Amino acid sequence: MAIRSLGRSRCLVYAVLAAFAVFMTPAGLQAGGPAPFPAADSGSLSGFIYAKDVKTPVAGAVVKIRNIADMKEMASPQTDANGMYTITGIPEGRYLLGVSAAKEDFNLDYALFVKAGELGKLSVSLAAGGEAGQQAGEASLKKKGFFNSVAGRVLVVAAIGVGLYFLIVPQGETSPIR
């Protein structure tokens, strides 16, 4: 009998409807909540910064981006213990990316495009430019050209031999008896 009287109580019905309305209202429309939707004219960039070994996160690094068109620069807060960074409110456009770590600054040599209303994800591993350049230079010095290898030299000698044969041997009538 008590359940029937609760179902008919107008006060309880209004309380349930009010609670439903509060829980269904988006967080941005409630007082003090974040904006319900990101700005349509800006994007975000997020990712992780790793050390040279591509496993160790770099804490305390700052990721900076510079707009190619107007050269305005934006920076992230310092990366957390996991190496995570986030930059929000980035106007749509092409950007150059750089990272300032505790020991050294790093600049990427390619541009990235940030699209308005979207979150771009980019994780970076830090390696000094001189080290990478030295390794690539050493590899190119160790690599032999084809004509400096044994197979290349054999090919050159064979080609010269065939060429000389056709130059020296008289070109007369060919005979099957010869």
Secondary structure, 3 states (H helix, E strand, C coil): CHHHHHHCCHHHHHHHHHHHHHHHCCHHHCCCCCCCCCCCCEEEEEEEEECCCCCCECCCCEEEEEECCCCCEEECCCCCCCCEEEEEEEECEEEEEEEECCCCEEEEEEEEEECCCCEEECCEECCCHHHHHHHHHHHHHHCCCHHHCHHHHHHHHHHHHHHHHHHHCCCCCCCCCC
